[in-house]
Amino acid sequence: MAASELVCVASVLGLGLAVYAGSISGMDWVFDDWFVVLQNMDLRPGTPHGQLWRHDYWGANMSAGGSHKSWRPVATLSLRANFWLQQTASSTGFHALNVGLHGACSVLVLWCFTGWLPRPARLLAALWFALHPVHTEAVASVSGRGDVLGSALGMAAVGLWQHSSRRGNDCHLGYLGAGLFMLGVLSKETALSLAAVMVSTDWLWGRQWMRSRWVLVGRSCLLVGIVLGYFWVRWMISGDRLTPSFWVLDNPAAHAPDTIRRMSYAYIHARYALLLGHPWPSLSADYSLDAIPLIRGWFDLRLLASVALYLVLAAIASLGARCKRPRPAVLWCWCWMVFCFVPATNIFTVATVLAERLLYLPSVGSCGLMGLALARASAGFGRAGFSGLYYLVLCCFLSAAACTTMLRCLDWRSEVTLFRSCVQAQPASSKCHFGLGNALRYSGDHSEAIGSYKEAIRIWPAHSDAYTNLAISLATLQHQDESRAALEGALRLDPKAADAYEQLAYLEYNQQRPAQAVSALGHQALIRRLSFSCLNLKGAAMIQLGKLNEAREAFRSSLELNGQFAETYNNMGILLQESGEHDQAVAHFQMASHLKQHQFAQPLFNQGVSLLSLNRPEHAVTNFKAAVALDQGYTRAHLLSAVALERLGRFKGARASLEQVLRLQPNNLDARAMSSRLHKHIAKPALA
C-alpha cells in the first residue's frame, strides 16, 4: 500500500473514531439498550448457544406472537461476547466495540470505492461517511450493534466481491465475499439489499473481466440462493408471520387507508433524503405519532418534496446511464443508495415510520456522490484560481459535521438527555413525551414526569400506556385518587392492559385492600402469566387475608421464576414467622439481606424479631441496630431494640433506644410505659 493511501486510511479511521470517542465511557443504557442487553437472557453465559438461533434480537422466541421478528444471531453473539468479556453491567465495552466498528466501516467505504472513484473523491466520501451526524443513532446506542456490524461485514463482502471480479472470478475471494455477506445478513436484515449492489457491481464493471456472461449469471444466482435460503430459514423459525405486529403509535401510516399511506410514505422518503443531505436541524431518536403528520390530500404542499426527490433520483440515474467510462461510478453510487434504501421505504411495512439508523448503509452511496461532486468542485475552483476558498469552505463543512456529531453523542449519554432532545426536535410526538416521562420517573423526578405523560396523552388520547405510567407517578406522590382515575382510563382504552391491572393491584394493596389486589392480579393472569414480582405481591396480600397456604404457593412460584428476588425471600420469611417457623424465617431474612448486600432494612428488622422469639436477644440487638443504621426513622426497630436490651439487663442502652422512639413519636404509649419501667431499674440503688 502506497504511503499516500496509508495517510488516507489513517485520516479516515482517526476522524471516525475521534468524533465518537465521547460515546464510549460515561454512557447510560438508553432506549432499546434495556431490551437488547440488560433484559436479554440470551447474553448470559448460562444460556445455550443454540438458543440464539431461535430467538430474536430482544431474546424472545421468533415463533412467539409478541416477537420483534428481528433475527440477528451474529449481532447477538457479538453482544454476548461483550458481556462475557466484561462480566459487569457497564456499557463501556459495548460502546467501544460499536465505535471501533464504525471506524472500520469508514475505512471500508474508502476501500469499496477503489477503482470507481479517483482518490480525492474516495477520501471525501469516506470522510463524509465517518463524520455524518445521521449515523449517531447507529453508533452511539448499543442496540445499533446490528447496523454497524451488519454494515461492516456487508461492505467487506462488497469489497471482496469486487476484487474477485477484477481477477476474472477468483473463486476463493468470491466465496469469502459471499460468506461475509451471509454473516452481514445475520447481523441485520437490511444487509440483504447489498446482494443487489454486488450484482450491479458485476454487471456494471465485472463484464470486462469475466470470460463469459454465464459466469456473471452464476455469481448472481449464488447471491440469490443465499437470499432465498435466508428467507426459508427465517420462515421455518418464525412460524406464520415474517414481520412483527406493531402499534399504530410506532408507524401510523401503516394503519392508514391506502392512498394516505402511499402519499405519507412518499413524503417520508423526502425526509430521509433531507437527513442525508442536511442532517443538522432536527435529529431525533424517534419520529412516531405525530412527529410527521400524515398527508391526507393531494394538495398537501409537502408532496412537492417527494416529487423533487424522485426527479433528482431519475436525473442521477439518467446521468449515470449516459456515462461512457468503463466504470460508471455515478450509476453505481446510485444503485448503492437506492437499493440499500429499500428496507426503509416501507414497501415491506416495518415497525417504524422513520429511523435514522436505517440510513447507515444507504448513506454509503450518497457519500460517494458527495465525494464525486466535491472532487469536481475542487477541479473547477482550481481552474478559476480559488483553491484556497474551496479548501476553507470544505474544512468548515467537515468541521460542522464533526461538531454536530460530537454534540449529538452527548444527547445519548442518558435517557433524560436523549428524550429531552427528542422532545425539542419533535414536540408533536406522543412517544417522545412518553419516553421523557419514563426517563424522569426512573430518575425519581415524578412531578416533571407527570407533565410529560399528560402531554403524551394530550397529543394522542388513546395512549393507554401513558395513563398507566402516569398512575405510577401519581401513586408515588401519594395522589391515590388521581392514580386510580388514570388506571381506570387505561383500562377503558385497553381492557387487556396487563400493566394497568398490575399497578391497580399495587394501589389496592398499599391502601390496605388485599382482596381487591388479589382480584386485580387475577384479571392480569387471564391476560398474561404473572411475573415473579406480581406473585410476590399476591403472596403478601394472601398473608393479610390469612390464607397462608396460598401465600406460600405464590412465594414458591415467584422464587422459581427468579431465585434472586430479595423481596420474596423477605415476605416468605414473614409467612414463616406468622406460622411460628422462626428458624426457617431467619434463613430467608438472611438471604434477602444478602441479596441486597445488607442495604435492605426490613429483612434485618424482621430477622431481629425472629431472633427475639428464639430467645436470642444479643443477636436480635445486632440486627435492630443494623436496620436503624440504614433507616434512622425506623421506630419499631428502636422500640424492639429496647426490648432486647432490657432482656439482656442493659437498661441504659434500652433507655437510649426508647428516647429515640419518643423523639420520633412522642405519644407512643408502649415506649412511655416501658420507659417508666426502666426508670425504676435504673434508679434502684446498687447492693453493697
C-alpha positions in Angstrom: 0.0 0.0 0.0 1.4 3.4 -1.0 2.2 6.0 1.6 -0.5 8.3 0.3 -3.1 5.6 0.7 -1.9 4.9 4.2 -2.4 8.6 5.0 -5.9 8.4 3.7 -6.7 5.3 5.7 -5.2 6.9 8.9 -7.1 10.1 8.4 -10.5 8.4 7.9 -10.0 6.0 10.7 -8.7 8.6 13.1 -11.6 11.1 12.5 -14.2 8.3 12.5 -13.0 7.2 16.0 -12.4 10.7 17.3 -15.9 12.1 16.8 -17.4 9.2 18.6 -14.8 8.9 21.4 -17.2 10.8 23.7 -19.8 8.0 23.4 -17.5 5.3 24.9 -17.4 6.0 28.6 -19.9 7.5 31.0 -22.9 6.4 28.9 -26.0 5.0 30.5 -28.2 2.3 28.9 -30.7 4.1 26.8 -33.8 3.4 24.6 -33.7 -0.1 23.2 -30.5 -1.0 25.0 -32.5 -2.1 28.0 -34.3 -4.8 26.0 -31.3 -5.8 23.8 -28.8 -6.1 26.6 -30.0 -5.8 30.2 -33.2 -7.8 29.8 -31.9 -10.3 27.2 -31.1 -13.6 28.8 -29.5 -14.8 25.6 -26.4 -12.8 26.5 -25.9 -14.6 29.8 -23.2 -17.2 29.9 -25.6 -20.0 31.1 -27.8 -19.7 28.1 -27.2 -22.4 25.4 -25.7 -21.0 22.2 -28.2 -22.9 20.1 -31.0 -20.8 21.6 -29.6 -17.7 20.0 -30.5 -19.1 16.6 -34.2 -19.5 17.5 -34.6 -16.1 19.3 -34.9 -12.6 18.0 -32.6 -9.6 18.8 -34.6 -9.0 22.0 -34.3 -12.6 23.3 -37.9 -13.7 22.6 -38.7 -16.8 20.7 -39.1 -16.0 16.9 -42.3 -18.0 16.7 -43.9 -16.2 19.7 -46.7 -13.8 18.9 -45.0 -10.9 20.6 -41.7 -11.4 18.9 -40.0 -8.4 17.3 -39.1 -10.8 14.4 -35.6 -9.2 14.2 -33.5 -12.3 13.6 -29.9 -11.2 14.1 -28.0 -14.1 15.8 -24.5 -12.9 14.7 -25.1 -9.4 16.3 -26.5 -11.2 19.4 -23.3 -13.3 19.6 -21.2 -10.2 19.4 -23.1 -8.6 22.3 -22.8 -11.9 24.2 -19.0 -11.8 23.7 -19.0 -8.2 25.1 -21.0 -9.4 28.1 -18.7 -12.3 28.7 -15.5 -10.2 28.5 -16.8 -7.5 30.8 -18.8 -9.5 33.4 -20.3 -6.2 34.6 -23.3 -4.1 33.8 -21.0 -1.3 32.4 -21.8 -0.2 28.9 -18.2 1.0 28.1 -17.0 -2.1 26.3 -20.2 -2.3 24.3 -19.9 1.3 23.1 -16.1 0.9 22.4 -16.8 -2.0 20.0 -19.6 0.0 18.3 -17.2 2.9 17.8 -14.5 0.6 16.5 -16.9 -1.0 14.0 -17.8 2.5 12.8 -14.1 3.3 12.2 -13.8 0.0 10.3 -16.9 0.9 8.2 -15.4 4.3 7.4 -12.2 2.7 6.1 -14.2 0.1 4.2 -16.0 2.9 2.3 -12.6 4.1 1.2 -11.8 0.5 0.0 -15.2 -0.2 -1.7 -14.8 2.9 -3.9 -11.4 1.8 -5.1 -11.5 1.6 -8.8 -14.8 3.5 -9.0 -13.7 7.0 -7.8 -10.4 8.9 -8.0 -8.5 9.1 -4.7 -9.7 12.6 -3.8 -13.3 11.7 -4.3 -12.9 8.4 -2.3 -11.2 10.3 0.5 -14.0 12.9 0.7 -16.7 10.2 0.5 -15.1 8.2 3.4 -14.6 11.4 5.5 -18.2 12.4 5.0 -19.4 8.9 6.0 -17.1 8.9 9.1 -18.4 12.3 10.3 -22.0 12.2 9.2 -24.3 13.2 12.1 -27.1 10.9 11.0 -25.0 7.9 12.0 -25.1 8.8 15.6 -28.1 6.6 16.5 -26.5 3.5 15.0 -23.1 4.1 16.6 -23.9 5.7 20.0 -26.6 3.2 21.0 -25.6 -0.3 21.9 -28.8 -1.6 20.2 -27.3 -0.2 17.0 -24.8 -3.0 17.0 -26.7 -4.9 14.3 -26.5 -1.8 12.0 -22.7 -1.2 12.4 -21.7 -4.9 12.4 -24.0 -5.8 9.5 -22.7 -2.9 7.5 -19.0 -3.7 8.3 -19.5 -7.3 7.2 -21.5 -6.3 4.2 -19.1 -3.7 3.0 -16.2 -6.1 3.4 -18.2 -8.6 1.3 -18.7 -6.0 -1.4 -15.0 -5.2 -1.5 -14.0 -8.8 -1.8 -16.7 -9.4 -4.4 -15.2 -6.6 -6.5 -11.7 -7.9 -6.2 -12.8 -11.4 -7.2 -14.5 -9.8 -10.2 -11.3 -8.0 -11.2 -9.4 -11.2 -11.1 -11.7 -12.9 -13.5 -13.9 -14.6 -11.0 -11.4 -15.6 -8.3 -13.5 -18.3 -6.6 -11.7 -18.0 -3.2 -12.4 -14.3 -2.9 -15.9 -14.7 -4.3 -16.9 -17.4 -1.8 -15.3 -15.4 1.1 -17.3 -12.4 0.0 -20.5 -14.4 -0.2 -19.8 -15.8 3.3 -19.3 -12.4 4.8 -22.4 -11.2 3.1 -24.3 -14.0 4.8 -22.8 -13.1 8.2 -23.8 -9.4 7.5 -27.4 -10.5 6.8 -27.4 -12.5 10.1 -26.3 -9.3 11.8 -29.0 -7.1 10.4 -31.6 -8.0 7.8 -31.1 -4.7 5.9 -27.8 -6.1 4.6 -29.9 -8.2 2.2 -30.0 -5.2 0.0 -26.3 -5.5 -0.6 -27.0 -8.5 -2.8 -28.4 -6.1 -5.4 -25.3 -3.9 -5.0 -23.0 -6.9 -5.6 -24.9 -7.9 -8.7 -24.8 -4.4 -10.0 -21.0 -4.4 -9.4 -20.7 -7.4 -11.7 -22.9 -6.2 -14.5 -21.6 -2.6 -14.4 -17.9 -3.3 -14.2 -17.2 -7.0 -13.9 -18.2 -7.8 -17.5 -14.8 -6.6 -18.8 -13.0 -9.1 -16.6 -15.2 -12.2 -17.0 -14.7 -14.8 -19.6 -18.4 -15.1 -20.3 -21.7 -13.8 -19.2 -22.6 -17.2 -17.8 -20.0 -16.6 -15.1 -21.9 -13.4 -14.2 -25.2 -15.3 -14.2 -23.7 -17.9 -11.9 -22.4 -15.3 -9.4 -25.8 -13.6 -9.4 -27.5 -17.0 -8.8 -25.2 -17.7 -5.8 -26.3 -14.4 -4.2 -30.0 -15.0 -5.0 -29.6 -18.5 -3.5 -28.3 -17.1 -0.2 -31.1 -14.6 0.0 -33.8 -17.2 -0.7 -32.1 -19.6 1.8 -32.2 -16.9 4.4 -35.9 -16.3 3.9 -36.6 -20.0 4.0 -34.8 -20.5 7.3 -36.4 -17.4 8.7 -39.8 -18.7 7.7 -39.1 -22.0 9.4 -38.2 -20.5 12.8 -40.7 -17.6 12.6 -43.9 -19.5 12.3 -46.8 -18.0 10.4 -45.5 -14.4 10.3 -42.2 -13.0 8.9 -43.0 -9.4 10.1 -44.0 -8.3 13.6 -47.3 -6.8 14.7 -46.9 -3.3 15.9 -48.8 -0.4 17.4 -50.3 2.5 15.4 -48.2 4.7 17.6 -45.0 3.4 16.1 -46.0 3.6 12.4 -49.3 5.5 12.0 -49.0 5.5 8.2 -49.1 1.7 8.1 -52.6 1.8 9.6 -54.0 4.5 7.3 -56.1 3.9 4.2 -54.1 3.0 1.0 -54.0 6.4 -0.6 -53.0 8.3 2.6 -50.4 5.6 3.4 -48.7 5.9 0.0 -48.7 9.7 0.0 -47.3 9.8 3.5 -44.6 7.3 2.8 -43.6 9.3 -0.3 -43.1 12.3 1.9 -41.2 10.3 4.4 -38.8 9.3 1.6 -38.1 13.0 1.1 -37.5 13.4 4.9 -34.9 10.6 4.7 -33.2 12.4 1.8 -33.1 15.6 3.8 -31.4 13.8 6.7 -28.8 12.5 4.3 -28.1 15.9 2.7 -28.8 18.3 5.6 -28.9 16.5 8.9 -28.4 19.5 11.2 -31.9 20.9 12.0 -33.7 18.1 13.9 -32.1 14.8 14.6 -34.2 12.6 16.8 -34.3 9.1 18.2 -38.0 8.9 17.5 -40.3 10.1 14.7 -43.5 8.3 15.7 -47.1 9.6 16.0 -47.5 12.6 15.5 -44.0 13.8 14.7 -44.7 13.6 10.9 -48.4 14.2 10.3 -50.0 12.0 7.7 -50.6 13.5 4.2 -54.4 13.3 3.8 -54.9 15.1 0.4 -53.3 15.6 -3.0 -53.0 19.3 -2.4 -50.6 19.0 0.6 -47.6 21.0 -0.4 -45.2 18.5 1.3 -45.8 16.2 -1.7 -43.7 18.7 -3.7 -40.6 17.5 -1.7 -41.4 13.9 -2.8 -41.8 14.9 -6.4 -38.5 16.8 -6.3 -36.7 13.8 -4.7 -37.9 11.3 -7.4 -37.0 13.8 -10.2 -33.5 14.2 -8.7 -33.0 10.4 -8.5 -34.2 10.0 -12.0 -31.8 12.6 -13.2 -28.9 11.0 -11.4 -29.8 7.6 -12.9 -30.0 9.2 -16.4 -26.7 10.9 -15.9 -25.1 7.7 -14.8 -26.5 5.6 -17.6 -25.1 8.1 -20.2 -21.6 7.8 -18.7 -19.3 6.2 -21.3 -16.5 5.4 -18.9 -15.8 1.7 -18.3 -16.7 2.2 -14.7 -19.9 4.2 -14.4 -19.3 5.5 -10.8 -22.4 7.7 -10.7 -24.7 4.9 -11.5 -23.0 2.5 -9.1 -23.4 5.1 -6.2 -27.0 5.5 -7.3 -27.5 1.7 -7.1 -25.9 1.5 -3.7 -28.0 4.4 -2.3 -31.4 3.3 -3.8 -31.1 -0.5 -3.3 -29.9 -0.1 0.3 -32.7 2.3 1.0 -35.4 -0.2 0.0 -35.7 -1.6 3.6 -36.5 1.9 4.9 -39.2 2.7 2.2 -41.9 0.7 3.9 -42.6 -1.2 0.7 -42.4 -4.1 3.2 -44.0 -2.5 6.3 -41.7 -2.2 9.3 -42.3 -1.2 12.9 -41.0 2.4 12.5 -42.2 5.2 10.3 -38.7 6.7 10.1 -35.4 5.8 11.8 -32.0 7.4 11.3 -30.2 4.1 11.9 -31.8 2.8 8.7 -29.7 5.3 6.7 -26.3 3.9 7.9 -26.0 1.6 4.9 -27.6 3.6 2.1 -25.6 6.7 3.1 -22.5 5.0 1.5 -24.0 5.7 -1.9 -24.9 9.3 -1.1 -21.4 9.8 0.4 -19.9 8.5 -2.9 -22.0 11.0 -4.9 -21.0 13.8 -2.4 -17.3 12.8 -2.8 -17.6 13.0 -6.6 -19.3 16.4 -6.5 -16.8 17.8 -4.1 -13.9 16.5 -6.1 -15.2 18.0 -9.3 -15.9 21.3 -7.5 -12.3 21.2 -6.4 -11.1 21.0 -10.0 -13.5 23.8 -11.0 -12.3 26.1 -8.2 -8.7 25.3 -9.0 -9.1 26.3 -12.6 -10.7 29.5 -11.5 -7.9 30.2 -9.1 -10.0 29.9 -5.9 -8.4 26.7 -4.5 -7.9 28.4 -1.1 -11.5 29.4 -0.9 -12.6 25.8 -1.8 -10.5 24.2 0.9 -11.7 26.8 3.5 -15.3 26.0 2.7 -14.6 22.3 2.7 -12.9 22.4 6.1 -15.8 24.4 7.5 -18.3 21.9 6.1 -16.5 18.9 7.6 -15.9 20.7 10.9 -19.6 21.5 11.2 -20.4 17.8 10.6 -17.8 16.7 13.2 -19.0 19.2 15.8 -22.7 18.2 15.2 -21.8 14.5 15.6 -19.9 15.1 18.8 -22.7 17.2 20.3 -25.3 14.7 19.2 -23.3 12.0 21.1 -23.9 13.9 24.3 -27.6 13.5 23.8 -27.2 9.8 24.0 -25.4 9.9 27.4 -28.6 9.2 29.4 -32.3 8.6 28.8 -33.2 12.0 30.2 -30.9 13.9 27.8 -31.9 11.7 24.9 -35.6 12.2 25.3 -35.2 15.9 26.1 -33.5 16.3 22.7 -36.3 14.2 21.1 -39.0 16.5 22.6 -37.1 19.6 21.4 -36.7 18.2 17.9 -40.2 16.5 17.6 -42.5 18.3 20.1 -45.6 16.8 18.4 -44.5 13.2 19.1 -46.5 11.5 21.8 -43.9 8.8 22.1 -41.1 11.3 22.7 -43.1 12.9 25.6 -43.9 9.4 26.9 -40.2 8.4 26.7 -39.2 11.6 28.6 -41.8 10.8 31.2 -40.4 7.3 31.7 -36.8 8.6 31.9 -37.8 11.3 34.5 -39.8 8.7 36.5 -36.8 6.3 36.6 -34.6 9.2 37.8 -37.0 10.0 40.6 -38.5 13.2 39.2 -42.1 12.2 39.3 -43.5 15.8 39.3 -42.0 16.6 35.9 -42.8 13.1 34.6 -46.5 13.7 35.3 -46.3 16.7 33.0 -44.7 14.7 30.2 -47.3 11.9 30.5 -50.1 14.4 30.3 -48.6 15.9 27.2 -48.3 12.5 25.6 -52.0 11.9 26.4 -53.0 15.3 25.0 -51.3 14.5 21.7 -52.7 11.0 21.5 -55.7 10.5 23.9 -55.7 6.7 23.2 -52.2 6.2 24.7 -53.1 3.7 27.4 -49.5 3.1 28.5 -49.2 6.8 29.2 -52.2 6.6 31.5 -50.7 3.6 33.3 -47.3 5.2 33.9 -49.0 8.5 34.9 -50.8 6.5 37.5 -47.5 5.1 38.8 -46.0 8.6 39.3 -49.2 9.9 40.9 -49.3 7.0 43.3 -45.6 7.6 44.2 -46.5 11.2 45.1 -49.5 9.9 47.2 -52.1 11.2 44.8 -54.1 7.9 45.2 -57.4 9.1 43.8 -55.9 10.6 40.7 -53.8 7.4 40.2 -56.9 5.3 40.4 -58.6 7.5 37.8 -55.7 7.2 35.5 -55.7 3.4 35.8 -59.4 3.3 35.1 -58.7 5.4 32.0 -56.1 3.0 30.8 -58.4 0.0 31.2 -61.2 1.8 29.4 -58.9 2.3 26.4 -57.5 -1.2 26.6 -59.4 -3.8 28.7 -56.4 -6.1 28.2 -53.8 -3.7 29.6 -52.0 -6.1 31.9 -49.6 -3.4 33.2 -52.6 -1.4 34.3 -54.1 -4.3 36.3 -50.7 -4.8 37.9 -50.4 -1.2 39.0 -54.0 -1.4 40.2 -53.1 -4.4 42.4 -50.2 -2.5 43.9 -52.5 0.5 44.6 -55.1 -1.6 46.3 -52.5 -3.4 48.4 -51.0 -0.1 49.5 -54.4 1.1 50.5 -54.9 -2.0 52.7 -57.3 -3.7 50.4 -55.7 -7.1 49.8 -58.9 -8.8 48.4 -59.1 -6.2 45.7 -55.4 -6.5 45.0 -55.8 -10.3 44.5 -58.8 -9.7 42.2 -56.7 -7.3 40.0 -53.9 -9.8 39.8 -56.5 -12.4 38.8 -57.5 -10.2 35.8 -53.9 -9.8 34.9 -53.3 -13.5 35.0 -56.0 -14.0 32.4 -54.1 -11.8 30.0 -50.5 -12.9 30.7 -48.6 -15.0 33.1 -47.9 -13.3 36.4 -44.3 -12.2 36.9 -42.2 -13.0 39.9 -42.9 -9.6 41.4 -46.6 -10.0 40.9 -46.6 -13.4 42.5 -44.7 -11.8 45.4 -47.4 -9.2 45.7 -50.1 -11.9 45.6 -48.4 -13.8 48.4 -48.2 -10.6 50.6 -51.9 -9.9 50.0 -52.7 -13.6 50.9 -50.9 -13.2 54.2 -53.1 -10.2 55.0 -56.1 -12.3 54.2 -54.9 -15.1 56.4 -54.6 -17.5 53.5 -51.1 -18.8 54.4 -51.1 -21.9 52.2 -52.0 -19.8 49.1 -49.4 -17.3 50.1 -46.7 -20.0 50.5 -47.5 -21.3 47.0 -47.3 -17.8 45.5 -43.9 -17.2 47.0 -42.6 -20.5 45.8 -43.7 -19.8 42.3 -42.1 -16.4 42.5 -38.8 -17.9 43.6 -39.0 -20.5 40.8 -39.1 -17.6 38.3 -36.5 -15.6 40.0 -34.4 -17.0 42.8 -32.6 -13.7 43.3 -35.6 -11.5 44.3 -34.9 -10.3 47.8 -38.5 -9.1 48.4 -39.9 -12.6 48.0 -37.4 -14.0 50.5 -38.4 -11.3 53.0 -42.1 -11.9 52.6 -41.6 -15.7 52.7 -39.8 -15.1 56.0 -42.8 -13.1 57.3 -45.1 -16.0 56.3 -42.8 -18.5 58.2 -42.8 -16.0 61.2 -46.6 -16.0 61.2 -46.5 -19.8 61.2 -44.1 -19.9 64.1 -41.2 -21.4 62.0 -38.7 -18.9 63.2 -35.5 -20.8 62.3 -36.5 -21.0 58.7 -37.7 -17.4 58.8 -34.2 -16.3 59.9 -32.7 -18.1 57.0 -35.0 -16.4 54.5 -34.3 -13.0 56.0 -30.6 -13.6 55.9 -30.9 -14.4 52.1 -33.0 -11.3 51.5 -30.4 -9.2 53.3 -27.5 -10.9 51.4 -29.1 -10.3 48.0 -29.5 -6.6 48.8 -25.9 -6.5 50.1 -27.1 -5.7 53.6 -28.6 -2.5 52.4 -32.3 -3.5 53.0 -33.5 -2.5 56.5 -36.8 -4.5 56.5 -35.3 -8.1 56.5 -32.7 -7.0 59.1 -35.5 -5.9 61.4 -37.6 -9.0 60.6 -34.7 -11.2 61.4 -34.3 -9.5 64.7 -37.9 -10.2 65.5 -37.5 -13.9 64.9 -34.2 -14.0 66.9 -36.1 -12.3 69.8 -38.8 -15.0 69.5 -36.0 -17.7 69.6 -34.7 -16.0 72.8 -31.5 -14.8 71.2 -31.7 -11.1 72.2 -27.9 -10.4 71.7 -28.2 -11.3 68.0 -31.5 -9.5 67.8 -29.9 -6.3 69.0 -27.3 -6.5 66.3 -30.0 -6.8 63.6 -32.1 -3.9 65.0 -29.0 -1.7 65.1 -28.2 -2.6 61.5 -31.7 -1.7 60.5 -31.6 1.6 62.3 -28.2 2.4 60.7 -29.9 2.2 57.3 -33.1 4.0 58.4 -32.7 6.4 61.4 -36.5 6.8 61.5 -37.3 3.1 61.9 -39.4 3.5 65.1 -40.2 -0.2 65.6 -36.5 -1.1 65.3 -35.7 1.3 68.0 -38.5 0.0 70.2 -37.7 -3.7 69.8 -34.0 -2.9 70.3 -35.0 -1.5 73.7 -37.0 -4.7 74.5 -34.0 -6.9 73.6 -31.6 -4.7 75.6 -33.9 -4.9 78.6 -33.8 -8.7 78.4 -30.1 -8.5 78.5 -30.2 -6.3 81.5 -28.6 -3.4 79.6 -31.1 -0.8 80.9 -29.3 2.3 80.0 -28.9 1.2 76.4 -32.6 0.3 76.3 -33.4 3.8 77.7 -31.4 5.4 75.0 -33.4 3.4 72.3 -36.6 4.5 73.9 -35.6 8.1 73.8 -35.1 7.7 70.0 -38.7 6.3 69.8 -40.2 9.2 71.8 -38.2 11.7 69.7 -39.8 10.2 66.6 -43.2 9.5 68.2 -43.8 11.5 71.4 -47.2 9.8 72.0 -46.0 6.2 71.6 -47.7 4.6 74.6 -45.6 1.4 74.5 -42.4 3.4 74.7 -43.8 5.6 77.5 -44.8 2.6 79.6 -41.5 0.8 79.0 -39.6 4.0 79.8 -41.3 4.2 83.2 -40.5 0.6 84.0 -36.8 1.1 83.0 -36.6 4.2 85.1 -37.3 2.1 88.2 -34.5 -0.3 87.3 -32.0 2.5 86.7 -33.0 4.4 89.8 -32.8 1.3 92.1 -29.7 1.6 94.3 -27.0 -1.0 93.8 -26.4 -3.5 96.6 -23.2 -3.3 98.6 
